[in-house]
Amino acid sequence: MSGMQDYKSSLSDTGSRKFETFSYLPPMTDGQIRQQIQYIVNKGWNPGIEHTEPENAFGHYWYMWKLPMFGETNVDAILDEVESCRKAHPNNHIRLLGFDNYAQSAGAAMVIHRGKPV
């Protein structure tokens, strides 16, 4: 045995799929999600919210929840949008992004809510 931990993940089991570094950790608490949003705001990045059905998370583009929140620095307003997306799409995965204007890329991307496969 190599001593490496095997993280069970299967394409056929949508609940086991790994998306990025944070998906190997326990789900983030509300406080940890708030800290990640604060980090995005502190970096001067524009927050964005995306969502998709669990079965489409790998083979399709994710749906944008409204437009990116250009210039938004109020963490509570961003959390309200996350919650609105979660209520509108309770079975979908929800991803938080931080768009970096200077690098023209996403400086942060993390799944903050895992939906239940239907």
HELIX and SHEET records of a PDB file:
HELIX    1   1 THR A   21  TYR A   24  5                                   4    
HELIX    2   2 ASP A   30  ASN A   42  1                                  13    
HELIX    3   3 PRO A   54  ASN A   56  5                                   3    
HELIX    4   4 VAL A   75  ALA A   88  1                                  14    
SHEET    1   A 4 TYR A  63  MET A  64  0                                        
SHEET    2   A 4 ASN A  46  THR A  52 -1                                        
SHEET    3   A 4 HIS A  93  ASP A 100 -1                                        
SHEET    4   A 4 SER A 105  HIS A 113 -1                                        
END                                                                             
